[in-house]
Amino acid sequence: MLITQLVPAAVRAVEWFGDRPDATVFPGEDGHLRRGDSARRREFATTRACAREALAGLGVRPGPIPVGADRSPGWPAGVVGSLTHCACYRAAAVANSRAVRSVGIDAEPAHPLPRRVLERVTTQAERAALPADIHPLDRVLFSAKETLFKAWYPITRRYLGFLDATVEIRPPHRFLARILVDDCPTSLRGLLTGRYIVERGLVITALTVPHEGERS
């Protein structure tokens, strides 16, 4: 399993390539889904099935994981987590909130990031730090920022722009992130370390935020 290579033992992670034929949507989860959008429904159901399987690893019984007004998943009490999906891949990562402060994951196809997008979501310094042959590290950089936002948002409930943080890729599997906003919570200050993998045509990134005083 690719995603489990990126998260610590306290995090339970499950992935699925494509859609699970047995995946179902629980009552209260699908209010935002458009009727007739069967492909989106299958993707949603599979991602939620991954989440329920991961939650089972924490001893949590299956139940609905609703979509909040801010589009974030409504995790059971005492749980933090993150979801991701892209073409042919769905995954979930969860942890007991006593074990970690927050977790973020993201998956992207390992295609070159369009230059105009790269220039919009990265600083000149970040681009200069990439090797000359940047593919797919440009996509890793983008995915790492998406993962950072997913770890940031549950703690702050605030938007974090792509240029509100810097990311440095450290091949073969690490990245370092620093949030630049002035009122950053203590647990998110300084360098945060995430991990990435490029395999099976995918870029997958993950970052776990420990509780204050637990960062090595």
Summary of the structure (lengths in Angstrom):
residues: 216
radius of gyration: 16.9
end to end distance: 25.9
largest distance: 49.7
contacts: 672
relative contact order: 0.17
helix: 28%
strand: 28%
